[in-house]
Amino acid sequence: MVKVEFLGPIGKSPIEVDASTLAELAEILKKDAEVAKWLENSAVAVNDTLVESLEMKLNSGDRVSLLPPVCGG
Amino acid sequence: MVLIYKGPIDVDSLLSRWYGAEHNRNYGAMVTFVGTVREENGIEALSFDIYRPLLEKWFEEWKRKLEKEGALLAMAHSEGDVPVHTSSFACAIFSPKRRVALKMLEAFVEDFKANAPIWKYDVVEGKRIYAAERSTPMAGSGLLAKGK
């Protein structure tokens, strides 16, 4: 199982899903109406490293974070 | 390490601490930036969420970048509510000569705005409202919207 956490204003509690790549996770999250609208403008980190490829393999115990648009200062 | 304050930054003591720690180490320039919450659109405060693990990585990268130029970077940010006319962000760059510090400050603050994992909310009548229209998608955003 992979843990998915939704940071900042997404305001959703973490979930656990079965996905072996980021592409699989994307398909699961697109079906969640609450989350789907954030996918277009959120960055993605796996175990606290920002990632850029959907082909990335996920292992059980990995933690995926969704980071919506930011504004510090 | 980024200094995280619960609520507003105590600017006086922070800046004097930074100055006190470095002024005798032969840096010819200390350039600071302090961000203060403005009163506008009827807000009482701004409020912030921070994702610390990634903020720390982002900050350490910038520290290394500045070290290559012989410069030192320090930063503080608030978490939670920061009332109008108090401060939520401060940074300082120390460099042997002024040019590096002046130039890098602007680059650092601009990248901070675009890529530091911090979320801002307006506080109006005690309610937090995400500042969506002032926020910027981080580099690489939209990955999970791709595919089939």
Backbone of each chain as ProteinMPNN parsed JSONL, in Angstrom:
{"seq_chain_A": "MVKVEFLGPIGKSPIEVDASTLAELAEILKKDAEVAKWLENSAVAVNDTLVESLEMKLNSGDRVSLLPPVCGG", "coords_chain_A": {"N_chain_A": [[0.831, -1.199, 0.0], [0.37, 2.286, -0.679], [0.92, 5.422, 0.768], [-0.963, 8.366, 0.506], [-0.7, 11.802, 0.757], [-2.321, 14.945, 1.255], [-1.524, 18.142, 0.819], [-1.563, 21.415, 2.45], [-4.097, 23.597, 1.263], [-5.742, 21.625, 0.164], [-6.847, 19.982, 2.003], [-7.607, 17.339, 2.831], [-7.794, 14.199, 4.461], [-5.034, 11.87, 4.806], [-4.773, 9.044, 2.541], [-4.741, 5.474, 1.879], [-3.589, 3.582, -0.791], [-3.593, 1.077, -3.428], [-1.106, 0.965, -5.638], [1.232, 0.637, -8.252], [2.73, 2.234, -9.821], [3.264, 5.752, -10.527], [1.569, 6.499, -12.559], [-0.553, 4.694, -12.329], [-1.505, 5.498, -9.854], [-2.341, 8.067, -10.535], [-4.59, 7.51, -12.133], [-6.326, 6.465, -10.226], [-6.676, 8.672, -8.5], [-7.883, 10.5, -10.177], [-10.472, 9.686, -10.205], [-11.52, 10.525, -7.886], [-13.533, 12.974, -6.911], [-13.124, 15.108, -5.179], [-10.394, 15.402, -5.126], [-9.565, 15.407, -7.774], [-9.772, 17.907, -9.078], [-7.551, 19.262, -8.176], [-5.359, 18.119, -9.342], [-4.33, 19.11, -11.733], [-2.834, 21.399, -11.102], [-1.064, 20.715, -9.112], [2.073, 19.87, -7.612], [4.161, 16.923, -7.249], [5.488, 14.807, -4.797], [7.572, 12.075, -3.935], [8.254, 10.305, -1.134], [9.283, 12.692, -0.044], [10.798, 13.774, -2.136], [10.708, 15.743, -5.009], [9.042, 14.757, -7.992], [9.078, 13.892, -11.527], [8.211, 12.095, -13.421], [5.709, 9.959, -14.674], [6.154, 7.319, -14.933], [7.41, 6.438, -12.77], [8.203, 3.988, -10.37], [6.326, 2.697, -7.647], [6.717, 1.665, -4.299], [5.565, -0.561, -1.728], [4.661, 1.145, 1.202], [5.715, 3.541, 0.429], [5.488, 7.116, 0.416], [3.405, 9.45, -0.927], [3.136, 12.83, -1.822], [0.891, 15.482, -2.456], [1.254, 18.694, -3.716], [-0.238, 21.638, -3.745], [-0.706, 24.897, -5.485], [1.613, 27.404, -4.39], [2.389, 30.035, -2.007], [4.457, 31.839, -0.403], [5.617, 34.058, 2.225]], "CA_chain_A": [[0.0, 0.0, 0.0], [1.075, 3.556, -0.768], [0.185, 6.466, 1.494], [-1.043, 9.619, -0.25], [-1.105, 12.912, 1.623], [-2.812, 16.108, 0.504], [-0.986, 19.221, 1.641], [-2.115, 22.77, 2.405], [-5.534, 23.861, 1.151], [-6.553, 20.503, -0.331], [-7.641, 19.735, 3.209], [-8.175, 15.996, 2.872], [-6.953, 13.316, 5.274], [-4.263, 10.933, 3.995], [-5.428, 7.783, 2.18], [-3.827, 4.401, 1.476], [-4.079, 2.974, -2.036], [-2.759, 0.068, -4.073], [-0.656, 1.453, -6.942], [2.641, 0.258, -8.394], [3.427, 3.344, -10.491], [2.552, 7.025, -10.378], [0.5, 6.514, -13.563], [-1.699, 3.997, -11.722], [-2.042, 6.371, -8.802], [-3.048, 9.166, -11.21], [-5.922, 7.03, -12.547], [-7.154, 6.339, -9.009], [-7.005, 9.99, -7.949], [-8.786, 11.202, -11.107], [-11.846, 9.261, -9.939], [-11.942, 11.13, -6.617], [-13.937, 14.328, -7.313], [-12.547, 16.074, -4.237], [-8.963, 15.513, -5.41], [-9.308, 15.526, -9.221], [-9.615, 19.31, -9.504], [-6.248, 19.765, -7.75], [-4.251, 17.408, -10.002], [-3.807, 19.943, -12.81], [-1.863, 22.41, -10.656], [-0.273, 20.268, -7.951], [3.336, 19.147, -7.784], [4.115, 15.607, -6.611], [6.725, 14.332, -4.179], [7.57, 10.71, -3.402], [9.177, 10.277, 0.013], [9.852, 14.04, 0.111], [11.576, 14.233, -3.285], [9.819, 16.103, -6.113], [9.222, 13.832, -9.11], [8.647, 14.442, -12.821], [7.838, 11.063, -14.382], [4.601, 9.073, -14.301], [6.628, 5.929, -14.986], [8.093, 6.111, -11.513], [7.68, 2.843, -9.611], [6.012, 2.919, -6.231], [6.852, 0.473, -3.468], [4.716, -0.54, -0.543], [5.243, 1.982, 2.263], [6.08, 4.868, -0.086], [4.597, 8.214, 0.789], [3.261, 10.387, -2.037], [2.539, 14.083, -1.351], [0.408, 16.419, -3.462], [1.549, 20.058, -3.271], [-0.969, 22.611, -4.574], [0.031, 26.158, -5.702], [2.212, 27.944, -3.158], [2.579, 31.486, -1.875], [5.06, 32.155, 0.886], [5.952, 35.467, 2.472]], "C_chain_A": [[0.873, 1.259, 0.0], [0.246, 4.593, -0.028], [0.203, 7.748, 0.668], [-1.493, 10.717, 0.692], [-1.341, 14.164, 0.8], [-2.468, 17.345, 1.315], [-1.761, 20.523, 1.475], [-3.616, 22.786, 2.227], [-6.361, 22.694, 0.62], [-7.419, 19.978, 0.815], [-8.314, 18.377, 3.256], [-7.228, 15.12, 3.687], [-6.201, 12.348, 4.371], [-5.059, 9.661, 3.692], [-4.355, 6.741, 1.854], [-4.413, 3.739, 0.241], [-3.089, 1.929, -2.528], [-2.372, 0.604, -5.441], [0.822, 1.135, -7.069], [3.44, 1.263, -9.215], [2.637, 4.624, -10.22], [1.397, 7.104, -11.376], [-0.751, 5.817, -13.009], [-2.353, 4.851, -10.65], [-2.85, 7.513, -9.419], [-4.452, 8.731, -11.59], [-6.863, 6.905, -11.344], [-7.612, 7.718, -8.518], [-7.957, 10.769, -8.853], [-10.24, 10.846, -10.834], [-12.397, 9.857, -8.638], [-12.24, 12.613, -6.876], [-13.28, 15.404, -6.446], [-11.083, 16.388, -4.588], [-8.708, 15.885, -6.869], [-9.021, 16.966, -9.643], [-8.251, 19.894, -9.12], [-5.095, 19.184, -8.584], [-3.54, 18.287, -11.026], [-2.702, 20.888, -12.327], [-1.086, 22.008, -9.406], [1.019, 19.583, -8.382], [3.269, 17.866, -6.944], [5.488, 15.261, -6.03], [6.534, 12.886, -3.738], [8.657, 10.655, -2.334], [9.987, 11.577, 0.105], [10.859, 14.435, -0.964], [10.606, 14.531, -4.423], [10.101, 15.201, -7.302], [8.6, 14.396, -10.382], [8.197, 13.391, -13.805], [6.732, 10.16, -13.847], [5.031, 7.616, -14.265], [7.226, 5.483, -13.66], [7.391, 4.974, -10.765], [7.389, 3.263, -8.174], [6.154, 1.6, -5.485], [5.955, 0.608, -2.251], [5.416, 0.254, 0.559], [5.692, 3.345, 1.77], [5.028, 5.89, 0.317], [4.58, 9.223, -0.359], [2.562, 11.641, -1.507], [2.093, 14.924, -2.537], [0.572, 17.849, -2.923], [0.859, 21.056, -4.192], [-0.195, 23.93, -4.677], [0.405, 26.867, -4.389], [2.272, 29.479, -3.185], [3.141, 31.793, -0.495], [5.16, 33.665, 1.071], [4.823, 36.308, 2.991]], "O_chain_A": [[1.952, 1.293, 0.591], [-0.975, 4.643, -0.172], [1.255, 8.168, 0.188], [-2.527, 10.6, 1.349], [-0.67, 14.416, -0.201], [-3.049, 17.578, 2.375], [-2.504, 20.713, 0.512], [-4.339, 22.088, 2.938], [-7.59, 22.775, 0.628], [-8.568, 19.584, 0.617], [-9.466, 18.27, 3.676], [-6.009, 15.278, 3.615], [-6.676, 12.033, 3.28], [-5.91, 9.249, 4.481], [-3.204, 7.086, 1.586], [-5.589, 3.376, 0.221], [-1.929, 1.892, -2.118], [-3.224, 0.692, -6.325], [1.587, 1.331, -6.125], [4.664, 1.172, -9.304], [1.5, 4.585, -9.749], [0.363, 7.704, -11.081], [-1.869, 6.296, -13.199], [-3.577, 4.922, -10.544], [-3.904, 7.886, -8.905], [-5.407, 9.484, -11.399], [-8.052, 7.207, -11.444], [-8.776, 7.909, -8.168], [-8.741, 11.591, -8.378], [-11.143, 11.605, -11.186], [-13.579, 9.713, -8.328], [-11.32, 13.414, -7.039], [-12.927, 16.478, -6.934], [-10.606, 17.501, -4.37], [-7.749, 16.595, -7.171], [-8.138, 17.216, -10.463], [-7.839, 20.911, -9.677], [-3.98, 19.702, -8.538], [-2.319, 18.226, -11.176], [-1.745, 21.149, -13.056], [-0.518, 22.859, -8.721], [1.061, 18.835, -9.359], [2.434, 17.74, -6.048], [6.513, 15.407, -6.696], [5.475, 12.515, -3.233], [9.828, 10.925, -2.603], [11.201, 11.561, 0.303], [11.683, 15.324, -0.746], [9.778, 13.689, -4.772], [11.259, 14.905, -7.597], [7.72, 15.255, -10.334], [7.83, 13.733, -14.929], [6.804, 9.662, -12.723], [4.371, 6.778, -13.652], [7.51, 4.303, -13.456], [6.178, 4.99, -10.556], [8.105, 4.068, -7.578], [5.757, 0.548, -5.985], [5.629, 1.708, -1.804], [6.605, 0.065, 0.817], [6.016, 4.22, 2.574], [3.858, 5.572, 0.526], [5.617, 9.781, -0.72], [1.536, 11.549, -0.833], [2.829, 15.066, -3.514], [0.101, 18.175, -1.834], [1.326, 21.294, -5.305], [0.849, 24.083, -4.043], [-0.37, 26.917, -3.434], [2.213, 30.111, -4.24], [2.391, 31.982, 0.464], [4.825, 34.439, 0.175], [5.001, 37.503, 3.23]]}, "seq_chain_B": "MVLIYKGPIDVDSLLSRWYGAEHNRNYGAMVTFVGTVREENGIEALSFDIYRPLLEKWFEEWKRKLEKEGALLAMAHSEGDVPVHTSSFACAIFSPKRRVALKMLEAFVEDFKANAPIWKYDVVEGKRIYAAERSTPMAGSGLLAKGK", "coords_chain_B": {"N_chain_B": [[19.222, 25.646, 8.486], [15.764, 26.411, 8.373], [14.255, 28.894, 10.314], [11.365, 28.477, 12.116], [8.58, 30.244, 13.09], [5.908, 30.232, 15.399], [3.232, 31.999, 14.608], [3.716, 35.642, 14.434], [6.974, 36.905, 13.412], [9.582, 37.811, 15.631], [11.007, 40.472, 14.817], [12.988, 42.404, 15.536], [14.663, 41.046, 17.428], [15.449, 38.882, 15.912], [16.866, 39.93, 13.653], [18.936, 41.231, 14.978], [20.133, 39.092, 16.158], [21.047, 37.621, 13.916], [22.822, 39.512, 12.79], [24.577, 39.828, 14.937], [25.724, 37.286, 15.049], [27.296, 37.1, 12.783], [28.716, 39.466, 12.062], [31.357, 39.827, 12.763], [32.765, 38.123, 11.158], [34.012, 38.858, 8.89], [32.391, 39.425, 6.703], [31.523, 41.752, 4.322], [29.067, 42.699, 3.643], [25.669, 42.729, 4.662], [22.577, 41.846, 3.674], [19.162, 42.321, 4.034], [15.79, 41.059, 3.953], [12.519, 41.76, 4.855], [9.295, 40.633, 5.18], [6.169, 42.081, 5.557], [2.843, 41.934, 6.763], [0.285, 43.402, 4.947], [-2.447, 45.695, 5.376], [-5.266, 45.03, 3.739], [-8.127, 44.534, 1.63], [-9.831, 43.994, 3.749], [-8.698, 42.106, 5.495], [-7.776, 40.402, 8.548], [-5.54, 39.113, 9.213], [-2.818, 37.196, 7.826], [-2.452, 33.708, 7.151], [-0.483, 30.751, 7.488], [0.48, 27.586, 6.106], [3.041, 25.148, 6.292], [5.157, 22.891, 4.599], [7.431, 21.204, 6.062], [9.594, 19.234, 5.543], [10.178, 19.414, 2.75], [10.563, 22.139, 2.462], [12.878, 22.499, 3.889], [14.722, 21.041, 2.308], [14.648, 22.523, -0.083], [15.621, 24.954, 0.877], [18.219, 24.23, 1.752], [19.425, 23.65, -0.677], [19.557, 26.198, -1.794], [21.249, 27.388, 0.077], [23.622, 26.014, -0.437], [24.107, 26.868, -3.037], [24.638, 29.581, -2.606], [26.853, 29.41, -0.948], [28.81, 28.657, -2.744], [29.41, 31.069, -3.843], [30.668, 32.296, -1.856], [28.933, 33.242, 0.046], [26.524, 33.596, 2.737], [23.446, 32.285, 3.905], [20.41, 33.03, 5.597], [17.199, 32.289, 6.982], [13.808, 32.91, 7.997], [10.433, 31.952, 8.779], [6.891, 32.309, 9.271], [4.39, 30.216, 10.803], [0.934, 29.439, 10.888], [-1.289, 32.023, 12.184], [-0.697, 35.431, 11.256], [-0.955, 38.608, 12.204], [-2.105, 41.717, 10.63], [0.363, 44.156, 9.825], [2.363, 42.929, 11.185], [5.178, 40.632, 10.894], [5.959, 37.995, 8.57], [7.94, 36.763, 7.153], [11.428, 36.557, 6.841], [14.705, 37.164, 5.657], [18.272, 36.871, 5.312], [21.271, 37.726, 3.674], [24.692, 37.24, 3.717], [27.676, 38.506, 2.444], [31.074, 38.649, 1.18], [31.517, 40.966, -0.388], [29.299, 43.611, -1.498], [27.871, 43.14, -3.943], [27.244, 40.454, -4.624], [25.473, 39.699, -2.556], [23.354, 41.532, -2.88], [22.434, 40.909, -5.463], [21.805, 38.147, -5.249], [19.826, 38.146, -3.343], [17.459, 39.051, -4.553], [17.04, 37.015, -6.471], [16.741, 34.82, -4.788], [14.442, 35.489, -3.232], [12.49, 35.644, -5.218], [12.426, 32.984, -6.173], [11.692, 31.753, -3.847], [9.042, 32.665, -3.611], [7.915, 31.265, -5.724], [8.465, 28.532, -5.4], [8.832, 27.592, -2.762], [7.492, 25.363, -0.387], [4.92, 26.507, 0.867], [1.799, 27.579, 2.064], [-0.672, 30.076, 1.684], [-3.185, 31.886, 3.412], [-5.949, 34.13, 3.593], [-7.183, 35.767, 6.47], [-10.324, 36.354, 7.455], [-12.814, 37.678, 9.391], [-12.19, 35.723, 11.273], [-12.063, 33.444, 9.732], [-10.234, 31.162, 7.646], [-9.156, 31.678, 4.378], [-8.1, 30.264, 1.461], [-5.496, 31.661, -0.472], [-5.89, 31.523, -3.387], [-5.723, 32.833, -5.911], [-3.402, 34.291, -5.737], [-1.454, 32.451, -5.647], [1.144, 30.212, -6.85], [1.645, 27.545, -9.107], [3.943, 24.954, -8.308], [7.187, 24.145, -9.732], [6.957, 21.617, -12.216], [4.328, 20.927, -11.767], [1.089, 19.323, -12.204], [1.598, 16.795, -13.051], [0.146, 14.454, -12.305], [-2.209, 14.843, -13.614], [-1.801, 14.118, -16.126], [-1.511, 11.491, -18.642], [-3.703, 8.746, -19.479]], "CA_chain_B": [[17.855, 25.305, 8.89], [14.829, 27.534, 8.383], [13.642, 29.13, 11.621], [9.909, 28.561, 11.987], [7.914, 30.894, 14.215], [4.449, 30.084, 15.536], [2.773, 33.391, 14.624], [4.63, 36.638, 13.866], [8.409, 36.877, 13.723], [10.128, 38.9, 16.444], [11.996, 40.949, 13.84], [14.109, 43.063, 16.227], [15.629, 40.119, 18.025], [15.987, 38.011, 14.864], [17.891, 40.624, 12.864], [20.121, 41.512, 15.778], [20.81, 37.798, 16.338], [21.78, 37.325, 12.679], [23.944, 40.451, 12.693], [25.533, 39.519, 16.01], [26.42, 36.018, 14.802], [28.138, 37.107, 11.576], [29.366, 40.722, 11.666], [32.802, 39.79, 12.98], [33.359, 37.061, 10.34], [34.597, 39.463, 7.697], [31.454, 39.695, 5.605], [31.404, 43.197, 4.161], [27.679, 43.091, 3.38], [24.514, 41.96, 5.142], [21.375, 42.374, 3.029], [18.005, 41.635, 4.631], [14.442, 41.319, 3.448], [11.483, 41.42, 5.832], [7.958, 40.745, 4.596], [5.192, 42.478, 6.579], [1.459, 41.747, 6.296], [-0.399, 44.675, 4.687], [-3.886, 45.75, 5.601], [-5.975, 45.217, 2.469], [-9.274, 43.645, 1.412], [-10.514, 43.677, 5.005], [-8.149, 40.959, 6.228], [-7.257, 40.62, 9.906], [-4.235, 38.457, 9.305], [-2.557, 36.106, 6.896], [-2.142, 32.482, 7.876], [0.396, 29.943, 6.641], [0.856, 26.189, 6.327], [4.385, 24.878, 5.765], [5.569, 21.488, 4.564], [8.817, 21.401, 6.496], [10.679, 18.428, 4.929], [10.577, 19.937, 1.435], [11.081, 23.502, 2.647], [14.26, 22.346, 4.34], [15.53, 20.64, 1.14], [14.723, 23.674, -0.984], [16.491, 25.941, 1.516], [19.607, 23.735, 1.761], [19.951, 23.842, -2.035], [19.915, 27.613, -1.927], [22.428, 27.625, 0.924], [24.811, 25.527, -1.147], [24.32, 27.76, -4.182], [25.255, 30.815, -2.114], [28.188, 29.097, -0.419], [29.749, 28.663, -3.87], [29.773, 32.474, -4.099], [31.249, 32.815, -0.616], [27.895, 33.951, 0.792], [25.808, 32.838, 3.768], [22.012, 32.57, 3.835], [19.581, 32.71, 6.775], [15.784, 32.528, 6.666], [12.78, 32.579, 8.989], [9.069, 32.096, 8.276], [5.84, 32.023, 10.253], [3.354, 29.199, 10.597], [-0.259, 29.92, 11.599], [-1.785, 33.376, 11.91], [0.204, 36.579, 11.384], [-1.836, 39.765, 12.062], [-1.627, 42.819, 9.785], [1.435, 45.005, 10.345], [3.459, 42.14, 11.762], [5.974, 40.064, 9.806], [5.852, 36.545, 8.392], [9.082, 36.236, 6.397], [12.664, 37.349, 6.917], [15.914, 36.458, 5.238], [19.486, 37.688, 5.287], [22.415, 37.171, 2.948], [25.98, 37.859, 4.06], [28.703, 38.192, 1.452], [32.281, 39.457, 1.382], [31.256, 42.285, -0.971], [27.848, 43.832, -1.576], [27.167, 42.797, -5.185], [26.697, 39.09, -4.572], [24.324, 39.664, -1.65], [22.242, 42.287, -3.473], [21.928, 40.163, -6.618], [21.235, 36.867, -4.853], [18.614, 38.353, -2.546], [16.303, 39.101, -5.441], [16.826, 35.682, -7.047], [16.269, 33.944, -3.717], [13.061, 35.822, -2.844], [11.601, 35.27, -6.329], [12.27, 31.526, -6.18], [10.912, 31.472, -2.628], [7.62, 32.886, -3.926], [7.431, 30.309, -6.721], [8.756, 27.107, -5.157], [8.897, 27.145, -1.359], [6.203, 24.71, -0.085], [4.211, 27.264, 1.902], [0.473, 27.966, 1.567], [-1.132, 31.316, 2.316], [-4.628, 32.077, 3.58], [-6.437, 35.365, 4.21], [-8.054, 35.542, 7.623], [-11.399, 37.345, 7.463], [-13.783, 37.307, 10.43], [-11.741, 34.496, 11.924], [-12.035, 32.291, 8.813], [-9.086, 31.071, 6.736], [-9.546, 31.514, 2.972], [-6.899, 30.011, 0.651], [-5.198, 32.747, -1.405], [-5.685, 30.761, -4.628], [-5.362, 33.652, -7.074], [-2.037, 34.814, -5.55], [-0.537, 31.319, -5.508], [1.826, 29.764, -8.074], [1.965, 26.113, -9.14], [5.374, 24.671, -8.211], [7.775, 23.538, -10.938], [6.581, 20.216, -12.403], [2.931, 20.669, -11.382], [0.192, 18.77, -13.213], [2.048, 15.456, -13.453], [-0.871, 13.417, -12.127], [-3.351, 15.1, -14.499], [-1.433, 13.56, -17.434], [-1.834, 10.069, -18.807], [-4.838, 8.328, -20.31]], "C_chain_B": [[16.982, 26.55, 8.871], [14.264, 27.671, 9.801], [12.145, 29.285, 11.422], [9.343, 29.175, 13.26], [6.448, 30.505, 14.224], [3.897, 31.497, 15.652], [3.876, 34.329, 14.153], [6.084, 36.435, 14.289], [8.745, 38.054, 14.635], [11.313, 39.475, 15.668], [13.215, 41.562, 14.518], [15.139, 42.049, 16.701], [16.239, 39.213, 16.957], [17.12, 38.7, 14.1], [19.128, 40.903, 13.704], [20.877, 40.211, 16.074], [21.646, 37.453, 15.108], [23.016, 38.216, 12.554], [25.026, 40.082, 13.704], [26.352, 38.275, 15.718], [27.464, 36.135, 13.686], [28.992, 38.352, 11.353], [30.873, 40.697, 11.856], [33.476, 38.657, 12.188], [33.813, 37.562, 8.978], [33.689, 39.463, 6.471], [31.303, 41.217, 5.507], [29.964, 43.656, 3.977], [26.702, 42.146, 4.062], [23.295, 42.619, 4.508], [20.191, 41.6, 3.579], [16.736, 41.962, 3.862], [13.479, 40.887, 4.545], [10.129, 41.647, 5.18], [6.93, 40.983, 5.7], [3.784, 42.407, 5.989], [0.779, 43.114, 6.156], [-1.886, 44.554, 4.992], [-4.55, 46.018, 4.259], [-7.099, 44.187, 2.358], [-9.924, 43.161, 2.711], [-9.951, 42.482, 5.758], [-7.69, 41.368, 7.628], [-5.818, 40.127, 10.002], [-4.032, 37.635, 8.042], [-2.25, 34.876, 7.743], [-1.374, 31.562, 6.939], [0.463, 28.488, 7.095], [2.228, 25.994, 5.691], [4.579, 23.376, 5.697], [7.075, 21.456, 4.821], [9.854, 20.539, 5.778], [11.133, 18.986, 3.583], [11.085, 21.368, 1.525], [12.565, 23.431, 3.011], [15.172, 21.952, 3.17], [15.744, 21.809, 0.186], [15.716, 24.698, -0.434], [17.955, 25.498, 1.48], [20.239, 23.857, 0.379], [20.391, 25.28, -2.257], [21.144, 27.954, -1.098], [23.7, 27.21, 0.202], [25.156, 26.435, -2.324], [25.054, 29.036, -3.74], [26.655, 30.578, -1.566], [29.232, 29.117, -1.524], [30.209, 30.074, -4.212], [30.361, 33.121, -2.844], [30.244, 33.49, 0.289], [27.156, 33.008, 1.743], [24.343, 33.27, 3.768], [21.323, 32.183, 5.141], [18.141, 33.064, 6.447], [14.888, 32.147, 7.837], [11.408, 32.771, 8.361], [8.078, 31.726, 9.366], [4.942, 30.893, 9.803], [2.146, 29.682, 11.404], [-0.525, 31.38, 11.301], [-0.749, 34.463, 12.186], [-0.634, 37.842, 11.138], [-1.242, 40.855, 11.171], [-0.618, 43.654, 10.568], [2.421, 44.251, 11.24], [4.078, 41.326, 10.629], [5.998, 38.543, 9.807], [7.081, 35.929, 7.733], [10.281, 37.149, 6.59], [13.804, 36.504, 6.372], [17.08, 37.431, 5.244], [20.543, 36.96, 4.482], [23.653, 37.983, 3.336], [26.963, 37.5, 2.963], [29.904, 39.095, 1.668], [32.109, 40.874, 0.834], [29.778, 42.387, -1.331], [27.169, 43.196, -2.788], [26.51, 41.434, -5.143], [25.423, 39.075, -3.722], [23.12, 40.38, -2.269], [21.604, 41.508, -4.618], [21.197, 38.886, -6.175], [19.948, 37.038, -4.036], [17.384, 38.336, -3.449], [15.997, 37.721, -6.018], [16.236, 34.738, -6.006], [14.797, 34.228, -3.386], [12.087, 35.44, -3.96], [11.374, 33.752, -6.36], [11.488, 31.065, -4.955], [9.419, 31.585, -2.928], [7.071, 31.771, -4.822], [7.525, 28.853, -6.276], [8.893, 26.677, -3.706], [7.524, 26.567, -0.982], [5.497, 25.325, 1.129], [2.886, 27.715, 1.297], [-0.069, 29.105, 2.398], [-2.651, 31.385, 2.323], [-4.877, 33.497, 4.075], [-7.262, 34.969, 5.419], [-9.057, 36.694, 7.677], [-12.474, 36.848, 8.42], [-13.457, 35.936, 11.026], [-11.677, 33.276, 11.02], [-10.829, 32.346, 7.891], [-9.573, 30.817, 5.314], [-8.268, 31.4, 2.138], [-6.714, 31.117, -0.391], [-4.894, 32.163, -2.792], [-5.141, 31.642, -5.752], [-3.963, 34.257, -6.951], [-1.007, 33.688, -5.517], [-0.017, 30.853, -6.87], [2.018, 28.253, -8.034], [3.483, 25.91, -9.1], [5.867, 24.065, -9.527], [7.351, 22.073, -11.025], [5.138, 19.904, -12.052], [2.13, 20.09, -12.538], [0.551, 17.354, -13.638], [0.926, 14.427, -13.393], [-2.138, 13.672, -12.948], [-3.077, 14.524, -15.894], [-1.868, 12.099, -17.524], [-3.065, 9.895, -19.654], [-5.875, 9.433, -20.537]], "O_chain_B": [[17.409, 27.62, 9.304], [13.847, 26.686, 10.409], [11.705, 30.132, 10.645], [9.594, 28.692, 14.364], [5.812, 30.454, 13.171], [4.07, 32.137, 16.689], [4.854, 33.89, 13.548], [6.382, 35.884, 15.348], [8.25, 39.163, 14.433], [12.454, 39.042, 15.828], [14.349, 41.28, 14.13], [16.331, 42.173, 16.416], [17.399, 38.815, 17.067], [18.196, 38.13, 13.922], [20.249, 40.821, 13.202], [22.099, 40.215, 16.224], [22.801, 37.046, 15.227], [24.11, 37.741, 12.252], [26.214, 40.03, 13.384], [27.525, 38.197, 16.083], [28.414, 35.353, 13.648], [29.911, 38.315, 10.535], [31.596, 41.447, 11.2], [34.605, 38.271, 12.491], [33.976, 36.786, 8.037], [34.167, 39.498, 5.336], [30.993, 41.882, 6.495], [29.658, 44.838, 4.13], [26.878, 40.928, 4.046], [23.006, 43.788, 4.761], [20.202, 40.369, 3.593], [16.629, 43.002, 3.212], [13.6, 39.793, 5.097], [9.852, 42.738, 4.683], [6.825, 40.205, 6.648], [3.572, 42.783, 4.837], [0.705, 43.882, 7.114], [-2.489, 43.486, 4.886], [-4.414, 47.107, 3.702], [-7.016, 43.101, 2.932], [-10.49, 42.07, 2.769], [-10.651, 41.896, 6.583], [-7.277, 42.503, 7.864], [-5.004, 40.652, 10.762], [-4.973, 37.409, 7.281], [-1.843, 34.988, 8.899], [-1.59, 31.589, 5.727], [0.497, 28.192, 8.289], [2.537, 26.607, 4.669], [4.21, 22.658, 6.626], [7.881, 21.655, 3.912], [10.915, 21.055, 5.426], [12.331, 19.029, 3.301], [11.948, 21.768, 0.744], [13.387, 24.197, 2.508], [16.28, 22.475, 3.054], [16.853, 22.057, -0.287], [16.542, 25.24, -1.17], [18.838, 26.311, 1.205], [21.433, 24.131, 0.259], [21.449, 25.545, -2.828], [21.991, 28.733, -1.537], [24.707, 27.918, 0.211], [26.322, 26.735, -2.579], [25.97, 29.503, -4.416], [27.535, 31.428, -1.696], [30.373, 29.526, -1.312], [31.273, 30.257, -4.802], [30.529, 34.339, -2.781], [30.624, 34.227, 1.2], [27.165, 31.79, 1.568], [24.033, 34.455, 3.647], [21.617, 31.137, 5.72], [17.883, 34.025, 5.722], [15.164, 31.196, 8.569], [11.228, 33.643, 7.512], [8.378, 30.938, 10.263], [4.754, 30.644, 8.612], [2.308, 30.264, 12.477], [-0.054, 31.917, 10.299], [-0.031, 34.433, 13.186], [-0.99, 38.127, 9.994], [-0.027, 40.914, 10.978], [-0.724, 43.832, 11.782], [3.211, 44.86, 11.961], [3.555, 41.33, 9.514], [6.048, 37.892, 10.851], [7.249, 34.71, 7.749], [10.16, 38.372, 6.511], [13.864, 35.295, 6.592], [16.899, 38.647, 5.187], [20.698, 35.743, 4.586], [23.663, 39.214, 3.291], [27.082, 36.335, 2.585], [29.788, 40.168, 2.26], [32.49, 41.853, 1.476], [29.089, 41.375, -1.453], [26.023, 42.756, -2.691], [25.367, 41.269, -5.569], [24.411, 38.503, -4.126], [21.995, 39.886, -2.188], [20.379, 41.453, -4.73], [20.11, 38.584, -6.666], [19.084, 36.161, -4.045], [16.387, 37.683, -3.14], [14.84, 37.301, -6.054], [15.34, 33.95, -6.309], [13.999, 33.298, -3.276], [10.984, 34.968, -3.685], [10.247, 33.298, -6.554], [10.719, 30.106, -5.021], [8.631, 30.718, -2.55], [5.91, 31.38, -4.698], [6.74, 28.021, -6.731], [9.057, 25.486, -3.444], [6.501, 27.206, -1.228], [5.476, 24.769, 2.227], [2.845, 28.177, 0.157], [0.043, 29.121, 3.623], [-3.312, 30.993, 1.362], [-4.109, 34.015, 4.885], [-7.96, 33.955, 5.399], [-8.693, 37.846, 7.912], [-12.982, 35.736, 8.277], [-14.342, 35.109, 11.247], [-11.289, 32.195, 11.461], [-10.442, 33.412, 7.412], [-10.309, 29.863, 5.065], [-7.454, 32.322, 2.11], [-7.653, 31.468, -1.104], [-3.781, 32.295, -3.301], [-4.213, 31.251, -6.461], [-3.393, 34.692, -7.952], [0.187, 33.947, -5.373], [-0.654, 31.07, -7.901], [2.503, 27.724, -7.034], [4.221, 26.619, -9.784], [5.086, 23.546, -10.324], [7.381, 21.361, -10.021], [4.75, 18.736, -12.039], [2.443, 20.33, -13.704], [-0.119, 16.774, -14.493], [0.766, 13.622, -14.311], [-3.036, 12.831, -12.982], [-3.975, 14.445, -16.733], [-2.498, 11.556, -16.616], [-3.433, 10.768, -20.441], [-6.876, 9.21, -21.218]]}, "name": "protein", "num_of_chains": 2, "seq": "MVKVEFLGPIGKSPIEVDASTLAELAEILKKDAEVAKWLENSAVAVNDTLVESLEMKLNSGDRVSLLPPVCGGMVLIYKGPIDVDSLLSRWYGAEHNRNYGAMVTFVGTVREENGIEALSFDIYRPLLEKWFEEWKRKLEKEGALLAMAHSEGDVPVHTSSFACAIFSPKRRVALKMLEAFVEDFKANAPIWKYDVVEGKRIYAAERSTPMAGSGLLAKGK"}
